[in-house]
Amino acid sequence: MDVLRYRGRVVTDTDVAFIQGLIAAHPSATRRALSLRLCEAWNWVQPNGVLRDMVCRGLLLALHRAGHIELPPARRSNPLGPKRRIPSRTMLHWDPIEGQLGDMLPLDIRQVRRSSDESLFDSLVETHHYLGYTQPVGEHLKYLISADSVPVACMAWSSAPRHLGCRDRFIGWSAETRRKNIRFIAYNLRYLILPWARVPHLASHLLGRMARLLAQDWERLYGHPVYFLETFVDPERFRGTCYRAANWICLGRTTGRGKDDLTHQANRSIKEVLGYPLSKRFRERLCSVA
């Protein structure tokens, strides 16, 4: 009998019994240690061979909260590890940069996840983005864009939402193919032009640059390409002008129900969904069952 579906994986009664046995066999193990052991037992790995530890920990926590298993007490309040050093707010403001885009070039676009500049990225987004900073789960990349060593923009990409009606209809894939190939889509989780960068067309220019860089970086880190980009735009706040100027396509709108909806009633603001194919053959590749 199926007990739970989590990020595309179906957990059965047999799986729950196995996890209970794993916990009983290692009574002193931490939650992370149990997650790593389970990943190894299930051969649950990313395409680049790295264990899917964070996703597995989320699965274990979901089973724990549903009462199917009993996890050991958490040993620290931050499950993602020790906090990185966060720059002070006085370091997060620079003098205004004004003028034409050509005057800023060339721009330095750096992927900063797992680098010494990741804490600066996180702090800039937390301080200046209206949604603040949210730690991505699963595959993700973070880009810090600078002009003459001054940060001018931040862009975060993560795994795509699993169910998105207008996106799925646009691609034309089946539910089974979507579960298999959703990893080939990257979601623009955060996009921030920093307030001191007052340069026309900067935002659309960076989206165009990112379309050429992201697939290479994603494959280098995760061992597989991406063929399609997507994002949400809140129409009550923004028009998505920079995305449209960069030739992104409006796919439709969300239902406002969220990924874990059980009531079939809207419980959050409705967003516009925009997408950008990275290949002319994106449908063929996303719908492939090979």
N, C-alpha and C positions, 0 to 999 in steps of 0.2 A: 504493500500500500504506500502511495506517495504521501510524505509528511510535509514537505516544503519544497518550493522552487526558489532558488537563489541565484541571481545573475546567470540564468540559463542552465543551471545544474539542478536536476531533480534528485531530492534526497528521499530515500525509501525507509521503511521500518528496518530493513536489513542494515542500511547505512547507519541509522541511529544506534542500533545494537553494537555495530562495530566501533563507533565513536565512544559509546559508553564503556566498552571493553578497553579501549585505548586509554581512557581517563583512569580507569581502575588499575590498569597495569603500570601507570606512571603517576602515583599519587602526589609526588612532590614536584611534578612538572609545572612550569608556568603556562599561561594561555598561549604565549608565542611558541613555546617548545611543543605544545600539543598540536598547534597549527602546522608547524613544520613537519612533524611526524605524520600527520594526516595527509599533507601534500605529497610526501614521499610514498606513503602507502597507496594513495590513489593515482600516483604519477600525475598530479595536478600541477602543470607547469605552463608558463607563458611560451609563446613561439620561440623565444630566444633561450629557452631552457631553464629560466629562473623560476623557482617555486612561487606559486600564487599565494603567498603568505597573507597579504592584507585582505584579499578576497576571502580566503579560507577563515581568517579570524572573524570577518563579518558574518560568515555562515555559522560558525560556532556560537557567536553571540546571539544570532537570531534563534537558533535552536535552544539556547540557554533561556532566553526571554520567553520562549513559547512553552517552557517546562519540559522539553524532551530530554535534555541533558543537564548536568550540574557541573559548571565550570569552577575551577579554583578561584578564590578571590583575586581581583586585579591587584597587581603589585605596585602600580603607579597610575596616577590619574590620567596621564597622557599616553594613549596606546600607540602613538606614532614615534615614541622615543623621547629622549631629552630635547628640550626646546633649544632651537638655534639662537645664537646671540642676535637680538633684534636691535638695529640701529636706533638711536634716539630720534625723536621727532624733529629736533633741530637740524639733523642731517638729511631730512627728507624734503627739503625745499631748496630750490635754486633760483637764480635770477631769471627773469623772463627771456625767452628766445623768440624773436619775431623776425619776420621777413619772408622770403620766398623759399619754397622747398629746395630749389637748386642750390641755395646758399648753404644748406645744411649737409649736403652730400659730400663724401660718402657717409652713410650711417653704419654703425656697428650693431649688428643683430646677433646676439649670443644666446644659445640655449644654456640656461643657468641651473637647471635641476641638478642636484648633487654637486654643486660647485660652491665656492666661497661667496658668491653673489646671490645665492638663493634667499638668504635672510633679508637682503636688501629688496629683492623682488617682492617677497611676502609682505614686508612692511609698507612698501609703496602702495600695493594694492589695498591693504588693510586701511591705510590712512586716506587714500584719495578715491577709491572706487565706491560708488554709492551702495553696493552690496557687501563691501568689505572683502576679507580674504576667507576662502574656504579651501581646506586641504583636499585636493583631488584624490579619489580612490581608483585604483587600477592603473592602467597605462596613462601617462601624462607627461607633457613637456612644458617648460616655462621659458619664455623669451624676454630678455631685457634689451631694449633698443636705446642706443646712446648716440649723441652727437658731440664730438670733442669731449668725450668722457662724462658728459652730462646726461643722465637718464631722461628720455623724452616719452617712452611708451613701455607698456608691459602687456604681454599676451600669454594666456595660459590655454592649453589644449588638453583634453582628456578623452577617455572612452565615451562613446556616444550613448545616449539613452536607448534602452532596448526596444521600447514600444513608442512609436511616433507615427500616428496614422497617416498624416499628409506626406511625410517623408517616405513611408513604406509604399504608399500608392504611387508616388513619383518614380521610385526605383522599380516597382513592379515585382518584388521578390515574394516568395512564400514565407510563412512563419518559420518553417524548418530551415530554409536558406538564410533567413535573417539571423536566426540563432547561431548559425555556423559562421556567417560572414560579417556580423556586426563589428568585429574588430577592425575591419577595413575602413571604418568611418571615424573621423576625429571631430570632436565637439569643441567649439570655441567657448570655453568656460568663462573667461574674463578677457576683456579688451579695454585698456585704459590709455588714453592720451593724457599725459601728465599736465596739470594746469598751467605750468609755466611754458609749455610748448605751444605757442600761438602761431602755427604755420598752416596756411591753407593747403588742403589736399594731402596732408601728412598721413591721415588715417587710411584713406583708400590706397595710397602708395604702399604702405606697409602690408596691407592685405594682399596686394599683388605680389610683393616680395615673399611673403610667407607661403603663398601657394607654390612657389618654386623650391622652398627650403624644407618645408615640413615633412614631406614624404621621405626625403633622404634621411633626415634625422630620426624619424620614427623607425624606419627599417634598420638603421644602425643600432638603435638602442633595443628595439623589441623584436627584431628578426622578421618583420613582415611590413609590407607597404600599406599606405592608405590611399583610397581612390576617390574619396568624397569628403567634403567638409560641411559642417552645419553649425548653426547657432540659433539662439532665441533673441528676439528683440521685443521689448515691452512697448507696445504702441502708445501707451498712456504717457510714456516718458520720451521716447525717441522715434525717429522715422526710419532709422537704418540707412541713412543717406550714404555713408561711406561704404557700406556693403554693396549697395546698388551701384554706386560709382565704380566699384571694383568687379562688376558683372556677376554678383551673387544673384540667385534666383529666389523669388518668394514662392515657397512650396505650399503655404496655407497657414493655418493657425492651430494651436494646441486646444485641447478640450477644457483645460483648466482643472483637471482632476489629479494630475501627478501620477508617478509611476506605481505607487502602492495603493491606489484607490480601491476601496471596497464598497463605497456607497453609490457610485455612478452619478455623483453630484459634483458640480464645480466647487472647488474649495481654495482656489488661488487664481491670480490674474491670468488672463488668456494672453499668450505670446504669439507673435509672428515667427514662423520658422523659415529661415533662409538657408540655402544650400549652394555649394560650389563644386562641380565635378573637376577632378584633377586629371581626368583622362577622357578622351572621346568614347572610349570603350568601357566607361564606368559601369553601365548597366550589365553588360556582358560579364564583367569581372565580379560584380557584386551578386549576380544571380547564378554564378557558376556553382555546380554541386560537386565538382571534382575535388 
